[in-house]
């Protein structure tokens, strides 16, 4: 919380239940993370690189092709996206 230019406190909001929307958002985020981890592992194994390099390469490819990382990870792991032009 601010009073003019000074921070004067914070406000926390809590619920007793998570609610459906939050549960769906959490499940989507978790599913995306699993897909990305699988894609990192597959790429790391294929190119003999570490997981951090694999993640950087996937992220750069997704950015260069204007793709969501989770969508790219899904198509790469299911074999429909060969990642031609990937730079490590």
N, CA, C and O atoms as CSV, one atom per row, in Angstrom:
chain,resi,resn,atom,element,x,y,z
A,1,UNK,N,N,0.843,-1.167,0.000
A,1,UNK,CA,C,0.000,0.000,0.000
A,1,UNK,C,C,0.889,1.232,0.000
A,1,UNK,O,O,1.949,1.261,0.626
A,2,UNK,N,N,0.434,2.235,-0.712
A,2,UNK,CA,C,1.211,3.473,-0.817
A,2,UNK,C,C,0.403,4.663,-0.317
A,2,UNK,O,O,-0.821,4.708,-0.438
A,3,UNK,N,N,1.103,5.591,0.230
A,3,UNK,CA,C,0.556,6.905,0.570
A,3,UNK,C,C,1.453,7.904,-0.133
A,3,UNK,O,O,2.566,8.179,0.314
A,4,UNK,N,N,0.968,8.436,-1.220
A,4,UNK,CA,C,1.747,9.286,-2.116
A,4,UNK,C,C,2.956,8.505,-2.629
A,4,UNK,O,O,2.770,7.527,-3.353
A,5,UNK,N,N,4.169,8.888,-2.290
A,5,UNK,CA,C,5.358,8.182,-2.773
A,5,UNK,C,C,5.953,7.229,-1.738
A,5,UNK,O,O,7.029,6.673,-1.958
A,6,UNK,N,N,5.281,7.039,-0.639
A,6,UNK,CA,C,5.821,6.219,0.449
A,6,UNK,C,C,5.038,4.914,0.599
A,6,UNK,O,O,3.808,4.907,0.603
A,7,UNK,N,N,5.779,3.812,0.722
A,7,UNK,CA,C,5.143,2.528,1.000
A,7,UNK,C,C,4.805,2.495,2.487
A,7,UNK,O,O,5.675,2.658,3.342
A,8,UNK,N,N,3.514,2.279,2.776
A,8,UNK,CA,C,3.080,2.319,4.171
A,8,UNK,C,C,2.583,0.979,4.689
A,8,UNK,O,O,2.245,0.861,5.866
A,9,UNK,N,N,2.533,-0.036,3.826
A,9,UNK,CA,C,2.082,-1.337,4.290
A,9,UNK,C,C,1.767,-2.273,3.145
A,9,UNK,O,O,2.012,-1.964,1.979
A,10,UNK,N,N,1.222,-3.416,3.496
A,10,UNK,CA,C,0.854,-4.422,2.512
A,10,UNK,C,C,-0.511,-4.982,2.874
A,10,UNK,O,O,-0.950,-4.889,4.020
A,11,UNK,N,N,-1.162,-5.553,1.903
A,11,UNK,CA,C,-2.476,-6.129,2.111
A,11,UNK,C,C,-2.467,-7.540,1.559
A,11,UNK,O,O,-2.137,-7.748,0.392
A,12,UNK,N,N,-2.818,-8.490,2.366
A,12,UNK,CA,C,-2.923,-9.885,1.945
A,12,UNK,C,C,-4.390,-10.281,1.957
A,12,UNK,O,O,-5.120,-9.961,2.895
A,13,UNK,N,N,-4.818,-10.979,0.911
A,13,UNK,CA,C,-6.182,-11.473,0.833
A,13,UNK,C,C,-6.150,-12.995,0.836
A,13,UNK,O,O,-5.373,-13.606,0.102
A,14,UNK,N,N,-6.981,-13.596,1.648
A,14,UNK,CA,C,-7.014,-15.045,1.774
A,14,UNK,C,C,-8.437,-15.552,1.634
A,14,UNK,O,O,-9.396,-14.854,1.966
A,15,UNK,N,N,-8.562,-16.783,1.135
A,15,UNK,CA,C,-9.841,-17.475,1.057
A,15,UNK,C,C,-9.729,-18.773,1.823
A,15,UNK,O,O,-8.631,-19.288,2.031
A,16,UNK,N,N,-10.842,-19.291,2.235
A,16,UNK,CA,C,-10.829,-20.594,2.898
A,16,UNK,C,C,-10.835,-21.735,1.891
A,16,UNK,O,O,-10.425,-22.849,2.216
A,17,UNK,N,N,-11.300,-21.469,0.658
A,17,UNK,CA,C,-11.259,-22.488,-0.389
A,17,UNK,C,C,-10.619,-21.887,-1.639
A,17,UNK,O,O,-10.652,-20.673,-1.844
A,18,UNK,N,N,-10.040,-22.748,-2.466
A,18,UNK,CA,C,-9.303,-22.273,-3.642
A,18,UNK,C,C,-10.233,-21.803,-4.758
A,18,UNK,O,O,-9.854,-20.924,-5.532
A,19,UNK,N,N,-11.405,-22.346,-4.859
A,19,UNK,CA,C,-12.315,-21.970,-5.939
A,19,UNK,C,C,-11.967,-22.686,-7.233
A,19,UNK,O,O,-10.829,-23.116,-7.425
A,20,UNK,N,N,-12.942,-22.812,-8.115
A,20,UNK,CA,C,-12.753,-23.551,-9.365
A,20,UNK,C,C,-11.769,-22.888,-10.298
A,20,UNK,O,O,-10.934,-23.564,-10.898
A,21,UNK,N,N,-11.852,-21.581,-10.431
A,21,UNK,CA,C,-10.967,-20.883,-11.380
A,21,UNK,C,C,-9.511,-21.078,-10.988
A,21,UNK,O,O,-8.671,-21.366,-11.841
A,22,UNK,N,N,-9.208,-20.925,-9.722
A,22,UNK,CA,C,-7.837,-21.078,-9.251
A,22,UNK,C,C,-7.352,-22.505,-9.447
A,22,UNK,O,O,-6.206,-22.723,-9.841
A,23,UNK,N,N,-8.204,-23.467,-9.179
A,23,UNK,CA,C,-7.825,-24.869,-9.382
A,23,UNK,C,C,-7.511,-25.141,-10.847
A,23,UNK,O,O,-6.543,-25.839,-11.153
A,24,UNK,N,N,-8.313,-24.602,-11.753
A,24,UNK,CA,C,-8.078,-24.791,-13.179
A,24,UNK,C,C,-6.778,-24.123,-13.620
A,24,UNK,O,O,-6.022,-24.688,-14.410
A,25,UNK,N,N,-6.522,-22.927,-13.111
A,25,UNK,CA,C,-5.286,-22.221,-13.449
A,25,UNK,C,C,-4.076,-22.991,-12.949
A,25,UNK,O,O,-3.078,-23.113,-13.660
A,26,UNK,N,N,-4.156,-23.505,-11.743
A,26,UNK,CA,C,-3.058,-24.276,-11.178
A,26,UNK,C,C,-2.805,-25.539,-11.991
A,26,UNK,O,O,-1.654,-25.875,-12.271
A,27,UNK,N,N,-3.870,-26.242,-12.373
A,27,UNK,CA,C,-3.727,-27.475,-13.150
A,27,UNK,C,C,-3.124,-27.183,-14.514
A,27,UNK,O,O,-2.277,-27.941,-14.986
A,28,UNK,N,N,-3.543,-26.098,-15.155
A,28,UNK,CA,C,-2.996,-25.713,-16.452
A,28,UNK,C,C,-1.511,-25.394,-16.337
A,28,UNK,O,O,-0.710,-25.835,-17.161
A,29,UNK,N,N,-1.147,-24.627,-15.312
A,29,UNK,CA,C,0.259,-24.273,-15.105
A,29,UNK,C,C,1.100,-25.519,-14.840
A,29,UNK,O,O,2.208,-25.645,-15.361
A,30,UNK,N,N,0.584,-26.421,-14.044
A,30,UNK,CA,C,1.314,-27.653,-13.728
A,30,UNK,C,C,1.473,-28.520,-14.977
A,30,UNK,O,O,2.548,-29.073,-15.212
A,31,UNK,N,N,0.434,-28.640,-15.764
A,31,UNK,CA,C,0.507,-29.431,-17.000
A,31,UNK,C,C,1.513,-28.833,-17.974
A,31,UNK,O,O,2.271,-29.562,-18.614
A,32,UNK,N,N,1.523,-27.511,-18.088
A,32,UNK,CA,C,2.483,-26.837,-18.963
A,32,UNK,C,C,3.902,-27.094,-18.501
A,32,UNK,O,O,4.791,-27.339,-19.316
A,33,UNK,N,N,4.115,-27.040,-17.201
A,33,UNK,CA,C,5.456,-27.256,-16.656
A,33,UNK,C,C,5.924,-28.677,-16.938
A,33,UNK,O,O,7.092,-28.886,-17.266
A,34,UNK,N,N,5.045,-29.643,-16.819
A,34,UNK,CA,C,5.399,-31.043,-17.100
A,34,UNK,C,C,5.784,-31.190,-18.570
A,34,UNK,O,O,6.778,-31.844,-18.884
A,35,UNK,N,N,5.013,-30.595,-19.464
A,35,UNK,CA,C,5.333,-30.659,-20.897
A,35,UNK,C,C,6.699,-30.049,-21.186
A,35,UNK,O,O,7.483,-30.608,-21.953
A,36,UNK,N,N,6.978,-28.917,-20.580
A,36,UNK,CA,C,8.255,-28.236,-20.801
A,36,UNK,C,C,9.409,-29.085,-20.274
A,36,UNK,O,O,10.449,-29.179,-20.926
A,37,UNK,N,N,9.244,-29.695,-19.122
A,37,UNK,CA,C,10.295,-30.556,-18.564
A,37,UNK,C,C,10.552,-31.757,-19.464
A,37,UNK,O,O,11.703,-32.149,-19.657
A,38,UNK,N,N,9.497,-32.345,-20.017
A,38,UNK,CA,C,9.662,-33.473,-20.939
A,38,UNK,C,C,10.421,-33.048,-22.193
A,38,UNK,O,O,11.320,-33.747,-22.661
A,39,UNK,N,N,10.041,-31.892,-22.723
A,39,UNK,CA,C,10.712,-31.392,-23.926
A,39,UNK,C,C,12.178,-31.099,-23.644
A,39,UNK,O,O,13.039,-31.398,-24.471
A,40,UNK,N,N,12.471,-30.519,-22.490
A,40,UNK,CA,C,13.867,-30.260,-22.110
A,40,UNK,C,C,14.653,-31.557,-22.048
A,40,UNK,O,O,15.771,-31.631,-22.558
A,41,UNK,N,N,14.087,-32.569,-21.435
A,41,UNK,CA,C,14.769,-33.854,-21.323
A,41,UNK,C,C,15.013,-34.494,-22.674
A,41,UNK,O,O,16.101,-35.008,-22.937
A,42,UNK,N,N,14.012,-34.465,-23.527
A,42,UNK,CA,C,14.141,-35.045,-24.859
A,42,UNK,C,C,15.213,-34.320,-25.660
A,42,UNK,O,O,16.042,-34.953,-26.314
A,43,UNK,N,N,15.195,-32.986,-25.608
A,43,UNK,CA,C,16.177,-32.205,-26.356
A,43,UNK,C,C,17.581,-32.392,-25.787
A,43,UNK,O,O,18.544,-32.524,-26.543
A,44,UNK,N,N,17.702,-32.405,-24.474
A,44,UNK,CA,C,19.006,-32.599,-23.841
A,44,UNK,C,C,19.612,-33.941,-24.230
A,44,UNK,O,O,20.809,-34.036,-24.501
A,45,UNK,N,N,18.781,-34.970,-24.256
A,45,UNK,CA,C,19.267,-36.304,-24.628
A,45,UNK,C,C,19.673,-36.355,-26.102
A,45,UNK,O,O,20.718,-36.910,-26.443
A,46,UNK,N,N,18.861,-35.786,-26.956
A,46,UNK,CA,C,19.152,-35.828,-28.400
A,46,UNK,C,C,20.402,-35.051,-28.775
A,46,UNK,O,O,21.169,-35.482,-29.636
A,47,UNK,N,N,20.612,-33.904,-28.131
A,47,UNK,CA,C,21.743,-33.048,-28.491
A,47,UNK,C,C,22.931,-33.179,-27.554
A,47,UNK,O,O,23.944,-32.502,-27.728
A,48,UNK,N,N,22.806,-34.051,-26.560
A,48,UNK,CA,C,23.858,-34.248,-25.564
A,48,UNK,C,C,24.263,-32.919,-24.916
A,48,UNK,O,O,25.437,-32.552,-24.884
A,49,UNK,N,N,23.251,-32.215,-24.401
A,49,UNK,CA,C,23.463,-30.942,-23.700
A,49,UNK,C,C,22.800,-31.037,-22.333
A,49,UNK,O,O,22.036,-31.967,-22.076
A,50,UNK,N,N,23.089,-30.078,-21.453
A,50,UNK,CA,C,22.455,-30.121,-20.135
A,50,UNK,C,C,21.052,-29.507,-20.199
A,50,UNK,O,O,20.670,-28.900,-21.199
A,51,UNK,N,N,20.307,-29.677,-19.125
A,51,UNK,CA,C,18.910,-29.237,-19.089
A,51,UNK,C,C,18.773,-27.720,-19.221
A,51,UNK,O,O,17.825,-27.233,-19.837
A,52,UNK,N,N,19.699,-26.987,-18.653
A,52,UNK,CA,C,19.650,-25.527,-18.750
A,52,UNK,C,C,19.839,-25.069,-20.200
A,52,UNK,O,O,19.146,-24.166,-20.668
A,53,UNK,N,N,20.774,-25.694,-20.895
A,53,UNK,CA,C,20.981,-25.369,-22.309
A,53,UNK,C,C,19.758,-25.749,-23.130
A,53,UNK,O,O,19.370,-25.020,-24.043
A,54,UNK,N,N,19.157,-26.869,-22.814
A,54,UNK,CA,C,17.955,-27.307,-23.524
A,54,UNK,C,C,16.820,-26.308,-23.321
A,54,UNK,O,O,16.112,-25.965,-24.268
A,55,UNK,N,N,16.652,-25.845,-22.092
A,55,UNK,CA,C,15.598,-24.865,-21.808
A,55,UNK,C,C,15.855,-23.557,-22.544
A,55,UNK,O,O,14.936,-22.973,-23.118
A,56,UNK,N,N,17.090,-23.100,-22.529
A,56,UNK,CA,C,17.437,-21.866,-23.242
A,56,UNK,C,C,17.165,-21.991,-24.732
A,56,UNK,O,O,16.651,-21.061,-25.353
A,57,UNK,N,N,17.505,-23.135,-25.304
A,57,UNK,CA,C,17.294,-23.359,-26.728
A,57,UNK,C,C,15.801,-23.399,-27.062
A,57,UNK,O,O,15.369,-22.808,-28.052
A,58,UNK,N,N,15.022,-24.091,-26.242
A,58,UNK,CA,C,13.578,-24.149,-26.467
A,58,UNK,C,C,12.941,-22.771,-26.341
A,58,UNK,O,O,12.107,-22.386,-27.160
A,59,UNK,N,N,13.334,-22.043,-25.322
A,59,UNK,CA,C,12.786,-20.699,-25.100
A,59,UNK,C,C,13.138,-19.772,-26.266
A,59,UNK,O,O,12.286,-19.021,-26.740
A,60,UNK,N,N,14.380,-19.822,-26.723
A,60,UNK,CA,C,14.808,-18.979,-27.842
A,60,UNK,C,C,14.051,-19.345,-29.122
A,60,UNK,O,O,13.651,-18.464,-29.883
A,61,UNK,N,N,13.857,-20.641,-29.355
A,61,UNK,CA,C,13.131,-21.087,-30.539
A,61,UNK,C,C,11.680,-20.610,-30.488
A,61,UNK,O,O,11.146,-20.114,-31.480
A,62,UNK,N,N,11.057,-20.762,-29.339
A,62,UNK,CA,C,9.665,-20.325,-29.177
A,62,UNK,C,C,9.545,-18.820,-29.414
A,62,UNK,O,O,8.619,-18.361,-30.084
A,63,UNK,N,N,10.474,-18.068,-28.868
A,63,UNK,CA,C,10.461,-16.616,-29.048
A,63,UNK,C,C,10.669,-16.237,-30.509
A,63,UNK,O,O,9.962,-15.377,-31.034
A,64,UNK,N,N,11.629,-16.868,-31.163
A,64,UNK,CA,C,11.951,-16.550,-32.561
A,64,UNK,C,C,10.802,-16.887,-33.504
A,64,UNK,O,O,10.658,-16.268,-34.558
A,65,UNK,N,N,9.984,-17.871,-33.126
A,65,UNK,CA,C,8.874,-18.296,-33.976
A,65,UNK,C,C,7.516,-17.848,-33.438
A,65,UNK,O,O,6.470,-18.312,-33.893
A,66,UNK,N,N,7.551,-16.939,-32.461
A,66,UNK,CA,C,6.329,-16.371,-31.877
A,66,UNK,C,C,5.364,-17.466,-31.413
A,66,UNK,O,O,4.177,-17.457,-31.739
A,67,UNK,N,N,5.910,-18.403,-30.645
A,67,UNK,CA,C,5.130,-19.540,-30.140
A,67,UNK,C,C,5.144,-19.536,-28.628
A,67,UNK,O,O,6.106,-19.078,-28.012
A,68,UNK,N,N,4.086,-20.042,-28.028
A,68,UNK,CA,C,4.079,-20.250,-26.583
A,68,UNK,C,C,4.979,-21.441,-26.281
A,68,UNK,O,O,4.950,-22.449,-26.987
A,69,UNK,N,N,5.767,-21.316,-25.238
A,69,UNK,CA,C,6.706,-22.372,-24.884
A,69,UNK,C,C,5.988,-23.696,-24.620
A,69,UNK,O,O,6.460,-24.751,-25.043
A,70,UNK,N,N,4.870,-23.648,-23.935
A,70,UNK,CA,C,4.153,-24.889,-23.636
A,70,UNK,C,C,3.594,-25.537,-24.906
A,70,UNK,O,O,3.579,-26.763,-25.013
A,71,UNK,N,N,3.136,-24.733,-25.866
A,71,UNK,CA,C,2.657,-25.293,-27.137
A,71,UNK,C,C,3.792,-25.938,-27.913
A,71,UNK,O,O,3.638,-27.027,-28.465
A,72,UNK,N,N,4.935,-25.261,-27.952
A,72,UNK,CA,C,6.103,-25.812,-28.623
A,72,UNK,C,C,6.543,-27.117,-27.958
A,72,UNK,O,O,6.848,-28.097,-28.638
A,73,UNK,N,N,6.574,-27.121,-26.640
A,73,UNK,CA,C,6.975,-28.324,-25.897
A,73,UNK,C,C,6.047,-29.491,-26.227
A,73,UNK,O,O,6.505,-30.620,-26.406
A,74,UNK,N,N,4.749,-29.220,-26.307
A,74,UNK,CA,C,3.782,-30.279,-26.617
A,74,UNK,C,C,4.037,-30.872,-28.004
A,74,UNK,O,O,4.077,-32.092,-28.164
A,75,UNK,N,N,4.208,-30.012,-28.993
A,75,UNK,CA,C,4.400,-30.525,-30.353
A,75,UNK,C,C,5.762,-31.184,-30.540
A,75,UNK,O,O,5.904,-32.111,-31.337
A,76,UNK,N,N,6.755,-30.709,-29.809
A,76,UNK,CA,C,8.076,-31.339,-29.890
A,76,UNK,C,C,8.054,-32.723,-29.257
A,76,UNK,O,O,8.600,-33.668,-29.826
A,77,UNK,N,N,7.440,-32.856,-28.102
A,77,UNK,CA,C,7.433,-34.152,-27.425
A,77,UNK,C,C,6.553,-35.169,-28.146
A,77,UNK,O,O,6.828,-36.367,-28.089
A,78,UNK,N,N,5.500,-34.710,-28.824
A,78,UNK,CA,C,4.665,-35.682,-29.542
A,78,UNK,C,C,5.173,-35.967,-30.956
A,78,UNK,O,O,4.589,-36.776,-31.677
A,79,UNK,N,N,6.258,-35.302,-31.350
A,79,UNK,CA,C,6.909,-35.594,-32.612
A,79,UNK,C,C,6.406,-34.815,-33.815
A,79,UNK,O,O,6.876,-35.049,-34.928
A,80,UNK,N,N,5.473,-33.903,-33.628
A,80,UNK,CA,C,4.946,-33.142,-34.765
A,80,UNK,C,C,5.735,-31.868,-35.050
A,80,UNK,O,O,5.493,-31.209,-36.061
A,81,UNK,N,N,6.669,-31.515,-34.182
A,81,UNK,CA,C,7.500,-30.316,-34.367
A,81,UNK,C,C,8.967,-30.733,-34.315
A,81,UNK,O,O,9.484,-31.000,-33.231
A,82,UNK,N,N,9.652,-30.798,-35.463
A,82,UNK,CA,C,11.043,-31.277,-35.472
A,82,UNK,C,C,12.067,-30.253,-34.976
A,82,UNK,O,O,13.230,-30.603,-34.772
A,83,UNK,N,N,11.666,-29.016,-34.781
A,83,UNK,CA,C,12.561,-27.930,-34.342
A,83,UNK,C,C,13.714,-27.699,-35.313
A,83,UNK,O,O,14.871,-27.601,-34.905
A,84,UNK,N,N,13.393,-27.616,-36.577
A,84,UNK,CA,C,14.394,-27.288,-37.585
A,84,UNK,C,C,14.930,-25.880,-37.324
A,84,UNK,O,O,14.165,-24.956,-37.049
A,85,UNK,N,N,16.223,-25.732,-37.410
A,85,UNK,CA,C,16.840,-24.415,-37.192
A,85,UNK,C,C,17.075,-24.084,-35.738
A,85,UNK,O,O,17.326,-22.927,-35.399
A,86,UNK,N,N,16.998,-25.075,-34.874
A,86,UNK,CA,C,17.244,-24.849,-33.447
A,86,UNK,C,C,18.711,-24.523,-33.239
A,86,UNK,O,O,19.589,-25.213,-33.758
A,87,UNK,N,N,18.976,-23.472,-32.479
A,87,UNK,CA,C,20.362,-23.057,-32.182
A,87,UNK,C,C,20.635,-23.300,-30.714
A,87,UNK,O,O,19.882,-22.850,-29.850
A,88,UNK,N,N,21.703,-24.006,-30.436
A,88,UNK,CA,C,22.063,-24.300,-29.037
A,88,UNK,C,C,23.185,-23.396,-28.618
A,88,UNK,O,O,23.646,-23.472,-27.478
